[in-house]
Amino acid sequence: MLIAKSTEIIENQNKIILANRISGEWMRMSREVYEVIQEIIKSGEKIEELENIFEEKEDYVFVKNTIQTLEDCGILCESDEEKRLDNKIVSIQMTNRCNLRCKHCCVSAGDNVIEELTTLQMKRALDTVIEWNPLNIMLSGGEPMIRDDFLELLEYLDQRYSGNIILSTNALLINERNVESLVKHCEHFEISIDGVDEESCAIIRGKGVFEKVCSKIKLLKEYGAEHINLSMVFSDKNEHLKERFYELNKQLNTTPVCRIFSPKGRGAENRNIISETSKTDYYIPNDYLVEDYKKAFSIGICSAGKRELFIGCNGNIYPCPNFILDTCILGNILNVESLFDITDKSADQYLCDFITEVAPINLPRCQKCPVKLFCWTCPGELFDINTEAAFNSRCERLKPVLMRRVWEKEINY
């Protein structure tokens, strides 16, 4: 029995946290229990063979159950051999063109025409992606359905790929002529609505969009679509609508996805429309800061550039949609023989070299922080912080909450 290489360990006074950097699962224990488990590991014996060394039966049962939980979380393992992890997802930007001009669009879709792969080139790209064997392939944009050859490419993909095909769309181009084909070839639909009624949706996506999206969702349902995620971007200005958003999803029989506003692309230009936070501040949802927060939460994990990739409409490969920067280009899909050549290149099995450099847990200022594994859900969040004051503001509000939640609150495993 060994502590897995994917395990992060942090300490605070007489307590220890062991966390799985792949799954995000974690466990807190006393230093005393941690030292007992270390001794058991050193002994090379199984816990069942060591019952007689415990003076109290309940101590043995407690340690045994703790070890079982650590094994279930992948924190303890039987071998130090690192197995290849399943590749999670490749997101393919079919085009940067779009039939909407959403105020918050982080890629400014539709404003600047970016050269996109031809039909033949896109098929070559799909073949390369399929060979990488991801669990999911997401077709996104812009608006992917704006391509004249979209259905041809979708059918081409489905004929050759056995994983999950996800369509990320604003849904406006779904109609009676294409809906049957869409449902046949796509397992999941990611649809953005960004509102709970005409008024709130129109602020972001334009007039008349809300009812159209709702009608398209009903059409998909009529043709048998089972997995539809409906997303809305939240900020300090509209977070009061969250409960109504959940209710809308119940009515439409969809799964709610709450996203946090990121001031990038057109979002940066329209920041004052979407948020009242200044560049020296950072938005944290109020419902996350409450003392009686009851939702399960994990450590921040990242698979970008290792088990997750983003292919731009011109073929450029990026670690993920949050790192679409010139400095983050990993290659071009038309010039690589295999995506494994990119994802296997880094020394770290779990992070590509670029993410390792910018990962928040590696920041000098955060090295000794007892909650550094929990305060960032994505390294890309750092790019939303434009000033030292904003970084400090975020830390001052979040750290005390996480210290209580992570180190003091009673936890049931």
C-alpha positions in Angstrom: 0.0 0.0 0.0 1.4 3.4 -1.0 0.3 7.0 -1.1 -0.5 7.7 -4.8 1.7 10.1 -6.7 -1.4 12.1 -7.5 -1.8 12.9 -3.9 -1.3 16.4 -2.5 -0.7 16.8 1.3 -1.2 20.0 3.3 -0.9 20.5 7.0 -2.5 22.9 9.5 -1.5 22.7 13.2 -2.4 19.1 14.3 -4.4 18.2 11.2 -3.5 16.8 7.8 -5.4 16.8 4.5 -4.7 14.3 1.7 -6.2 15.1 -1.6 -6.4 13.5 -5.0 -5.4 16.0 -7.7 -7.2 14.0 -10.4 -10.6 13.5 -8.9 -10.6 16.4 -6.4 -11.6 14.1 -3.5 -9.9 14.8 -0.2 -9.9 13.7 3.4 -8.9 15.4 6.6 -7.5 13.6 9.7 -5.5 14.2 12.8 -1.7 14.1 12.6 -1.8 11.1 15.0 -4.0 9.1 12.6 -1.8 10.1 9.6 1.3 8.9 11.4 -0.3 5.6 12.2 -1.2 5.1 8.6 2.4 6.0 7.6 3.7 3.3 9.9 1.3 0.8 8.4 2.5 1.7 4.9 6.1 1.2 6.0 5.3 -2.2 7.5 4.1 -3.5 4.2 1.3 -5.3 6.0 -2.4 -5.2 5.3 -4.5 -3.5 8.0 -6.4 -6.8 8.5 -3.1 -8.4 9.7 -2.4 -5.7 12.3 -5.6 -5.8 14.4 -3.7 -7.1 17.4 -1.4 -4.0 17.7 -4.4 -1.8 18.6 -5.3 -1.7 22.3 -8.8 -0.7 21.5 -11.1 -2.4 19.0 -12.7 0.9 18.1 -9.3 2.4 17.2 -8.6 -0.5 14.8 -12.1 -0.1 13.2 -11.6 3.6 12.8 -8.1 3.3 11.1 -9.4 0.5 8.9 -12.3 2.5 7.7 -10.1 5.5 7.1 -7.7 3.4 5.0 -10.7 2.1 3.0 -11.9 5.6 2.4 -8.5 6.7 1.2 -8.3 3.8 -1.2 -11.8 4.6 -2.5 -10.6 8.1 -3.2 -7.5 6.9 -5.0 -5.2 8.5 -2.4 -3.8 5.1 -1.3 -3.0 2.5 -4.0 -1.4 -0.9 -4.3 1.3 0.0 -6.8 3.5 3.0 -7.7 3.0 2.4 -11.4 1.2 5.3 -12.9 -1.6 4.2 -15.2 -2.7 6.2 -18.2 -5.8 8.2 -17.3 -8.8 8.4 -19.6 -8.7 11.4 -22.0 -11.7 13.5 -21.0 -12.7 15.9 -23.7 -11.7 17.8 -26.8 -13.6 20.9 -27.6 -13.6 21.9 -31.3 -14.5 25.4 -32.3 -16.2 24.8 -35.6 -16.3 28.5 -36.4 -15.9 31.9 -34.8 -19.0 33.2 -36.7 -22.2 33.6 -34.8 -25.7 34.8 -35.3 -25.7 36.6 -31.9 -23.6 39.2 -30.3 -23.8 38.2 -26.6 -22.5 41.0 -24.3 -20.4 38.6 -22.2 -18.9 36.5 -25.0 -15.3 35.7 -24.0 -14.2 35.0 -27.6 -16.0 38.0 -29.1 -17.7 35.5 -31.5 -18.9 37.1 -34.8 -17.0 40.4 -34.4 -13.8 39.2 -36.0 -13.8 36.7 -38.9 -11.2 34.1 -38.2 -10.1 31.8 -41.0 -11.7 28.4 -40.3 -10.8 24.9 -41.5 -12.4 23.7 -44.7 -14.7 20.7 -44.8 -11.8 18.4 -45.8 -9.4 19.9 -43.2 -12.1 19.6 -40.5 -12.5 15.9 -41.3 -8.8 15.4 -41.0 -8.9 17.2 -37.7 -11.8 15.0 -36.5 -9.8 11.9 -37.4 -6.9 13.1 -35.3 -9.1 13.9 -32.4 -10.8 10.5 -32.6 -7.4 8.7 -32.6 -6.7 10.4 -29.2 -9.8 8.6 -27.9 -11.4 11.2 -25.6 -14.5 10.3 -23.6 -16.3 13.4 -25.1 -16.0 15.6 -28.1 -17.7 19.0 -27.9 -18.6 20.9 -31.1 -18.7 24.6 -30.2 -18.3 28.1 -31.8 -19.2 30.9 -32.3 -22.3 29.1 -33.3 -21.3 25.7 -34.8 -24.5 25.2 -36.7 -23.8 28.3 -38.8 -21.4 26.3 -40.9 -23.1 25.0 -44.2 -21.4 21.7 -43.8 -22.2 21.2 -40.1 -24.6 18.3 -40.5 -22.2 16.6 -42.9 -19.3 16.9 -40.3 -21.6 15.8 -37.5 -22.6 12.6 -39.3 -18.9 12.0 -40.3 -17.9 12.2 -36.7 -20.7 10.0 -35.4 -19.9 7.3 -37.9 -16.3 7.0 -36.7 -16.5 7.9 -33.0 -18.0 5.8 -30.2 -17.8 8.4 -27.4 -20.2 11.2 -26.4 -20.8 14.0 -28.9 -21.8 17.2 -27.2 -23.3 20.1 -29.2 -22.7 23.6 -27.6 -25.2 25.9 -29.3 -27.4 29.0 -28.8 -30.2 26.7 -30.3 -31.6 29.3 -32.6 -30.7 27.4 -35.8 -32.4 24.2 -34.6 -35.6 23.5 -36.6 -37.9 20.8 -37.9 -35.6 20.1 -40.8 -32.5 19.3 -38.7 -33.7 18.3 -35.2 -34.1 14.6 -36.0 -30.5 14.4 -37.2 -29.2 16.4 -34.3 -30.8 14.1 -31.7 -29.7 11.0 -33.6 -26.0 12.1 -33.6 -25.6 14.0 -30.4 -25.8 12.5 -26.9 -25.7 15.9 -25.1 -26.7 19.5 -25.8 -25.2 22.5 -24.1 -27.5 25.4 -24.6 -27.0 29.0 -23.3 -29.9 31.2 -22.3 -28.5 33.7 -19.8 -31.8 34.8 -18.4 -35.0 33.7 -16.7 -37.4 35.7 -18.8 -37.4 38.0 -21.8 -36.1 41.0 -19.9 -33.1 39.4 -18.3 -32.1 37.4 -21.4 -32.4 40.4 -23.7 -29.8 42.3 -21.7 -27.2 39.7 -22.6 -28.4 37.9 -25.8 -30.8 40.3 -27.4 -34.5 40.8 -27.9 -36.7 37.8 -28.6 -34.1 35.2 -27.9 -35.6 33.8 -24.6 -38.8 32.4 -26.1 -37.0 31.1 -29.1 -34.6 29.1 -27.0 -37.4 27.7 -24.9 -39.2 26.6 -28.0 -36.1 24.9 -29.4 -35.6 23.0 -26.2 -39.2 21.7 -26.3 -38.6 20.7 -30.0 -35.5 18.7 -29.0 -37.5 17.0 -26.2 -40.2 16.1 -28.7 -37.7 14.3 -30.8 -36.2 12.4 -27.8 -33.3 14.5 -26.6 -32.6 13.3 -23.0 -29.5 15.3 -21.9 -29.8 19.0 -22.2 -27.8 21.4 -20.1 -29.1 25.0 -19.9 -26.5 27.6 -18.8 -26.6 31.1 -17.4 -23.7 33.4 -16.6 -24.0 35.0 -13.1 -22.5 38.1 -11.7 -23.2 40.4 -8.7 -25.9 42.1 -10.8 -28.0 39.0 -11.5 -27.2 36.5 -8.8 -30.6 37.2 -7.2 -32.1 35.4 -10.2 -30.5 32.0 -9.4 -33.5 30.4 -7.8 -35.7 31.5 -10.7 -33.1 29.9 -13.0 -33.4 26.6 -11.2 -37.2 26.8 -11.4 -36.9 27.4 -15.2 -34.8 24.3 -15.6 -37.5 22.3 -13.7 -40.1 23.6 -16.1 -38.1 22.7 -19.2 -36.7 19.4 -17.7 -33.1 20.5 -18.3 -30.0 20.5 -16.1 -29.0 23.9 -14.8 -25.4 25.0 -15.3 -24.3 28.2 -13.4 -21.3 29.9 -14.8 -19.4 32.9 -13.3 -18.9 36.0 -15.5 -15.4 36.3 -16.9 -14.4 39.7 -18.2 -12.7 38.5 -21.4 -13.3 39.4 -25.0 -16.6 41.2 -25.4 -17.2 40.7 -21.7 -14.4 43.0 -20.9 -15.9 45.7 -23.2 -19.3 45.3 -21.6 -18.2 44.8 -18.0 -20.2 47.8 -16.7 -23.4 46.3 -18.2 -22.9 42.8 -16.6 -21.2 43.6 -13.3 -20.7 46.4 -10.8 -17.4 45.0 -9.5 -14.4 47.2 -10.4 -11.1 46.0 -11.8 -9.7 46.2 -8.2 -12.3 43.7 -7.0 -13.3 40.1 -7.8 -16.8 38.6 -7.8 -17.5 35.6 -5.5 -21.1 34.3 -5.4 -22.8 35.2 -2.1 -24.2 31.7 -1.8 -20.7 30.3 -1.7 -19.6 32.6 1.1 -22.4 31.7 3.5 -21.5 30.0 6.8 -24.0 27.1 6.4 -22.7 26.1 3.0 -23.8 22.5 2.6 -22.7 21.5 -0.9 -19.9 19.0 -1.3 -16.7 20.7 -2.6 -13.5 19.4 -3.9 -9.9 20.7 -4.3 -9.2 22.6 -7.5 -8.2 20.2 -10.3 -7.1 20.8 -13.8 -6.7 18.4 -16.8 -6.0 21.1 -19.4 -3.4 20.2 -21.9 -3.2 16.6 -20.6 -6.7 15.1 -20.7 -8.5 18.1 -22.1 -7.8 20.1 -25.3 -9.4 22.9 -27.2 -9.0 23.2 -31.0 -9.6 26.6 -32.4 -11.5 27.1 -35.7 -8.1 27.7 -37.5 -6.7 24.4 -36.1 -4.6 25.9 -33.3 -4.5 23.7 -30.2 -4.8 25.1 -26.7 -4.9 23.5 -23.3 -8.6 24.3 -22.8 -11.2 27.1 -23.5 -9.8 29.2 -20.6 -6.4 29.4 -22.1 -7.1 30.6 -25.6 -4.0 32.8 -25.7 -1.2 33.1 -28.3 1.3 32.1 -25.6 -0.6 28.9 -24.9 -0.7 27.5 -28.5 0.5 23.8 -28.3 0.6 23.3 -32.0 -1.9 23.0 -34.9 -4.2 20.1 -35.6 -3.2 19.9 -39.2 0.5 19.6 -38.4 0.5 16.9 -35.7 0.5 13.2 -36.3 -1.0 12.5 -33.0 -2.4 14.5 -30.1 -0.5 12.2 -27.8 2.7 13.9 -29.0 1.3 17.0 -27.3 -0.3 15.6 -24.2 2.5 13.2 -23.3 5.2 15.9 -23.7 5.1 17.4 -20.2 7.1 15.9 -17.4 4.1 16.2 -15.0 1.5 13.5 -15.8 -1.3 15.7 -14.5 -0.5 19.2 -15.8 1.0 20.5 -19.0 4.1 22.6 -18.7 2.3 25.9 -19.2 -0.4 25.2 -16.6 2.3 24.1 -14.1 3.9 27.5 -14.4 0.7 29.4 -13.7 -1.1 27.0 -11.4 -2.2 29.0 -8.3 -0.9 26.4 -5.9 2.6 27.1 -7.3 2.4 30.8 -6.7 5.1 31.9 -4.2 2.6 33.9 -2.2 0.4 30.9 -1.8 3.0 28.2 -0.9 2.3 28.2 2.8 -1.4 28.8 2.6 -3.4 26.0 4.4 -6.3 26.3 1.9 -4.3 26.7 -1.4 -5.8 23.5 -2.8 -9.4 24.8 -2.4 -9.5 28.5 -3.3 -9.1 28.1 -7.1 -11.4 26.0 -9.2 -9.4 26.8 -12.4 -6.0 28.3 -13.0 -7.6 30.4 -15.8 -9.3 32.5 -13.1 -5.9 34.2 -12.6 -6.4 35.9 -16.0 -9.6 37.5 -14.7 -7.6 39.3 -12.0 -6.0 42.5 -13.4 -4.6 44.0 -10.3 -2.8 43.2 -7.1 -5.7 44.8 -5.2 -8.2 42.4 -6.8 -6.1 39.4 -5.9 -5.8 40.6 -2.3 -9.5 41.5 -2.1 -10.4 38.0 -3.2 -8.0 36.4 -0.8 -9.2 38.5 2.2 -12.8 37.5 1.6 -12.4 33.9 0.7 -9.6 32.6 3.0 -11.4 33.0 6.3 -14.4 31.2 5.0 -12.3 28.3 3.6 -10.3 28.1 6.8 -13.4 27.4 8.8 -15.0 25.2 6.1 -11.9 23.1 5.5 -10.2 22.9 8.8 -12.8 23.5 11.5 -16.2 22.2 10.3 -17.2 18.7 11.2 -17.0 16.5 8.1 -18.9 13.3 7.4 -17.3 10.9 5.0 
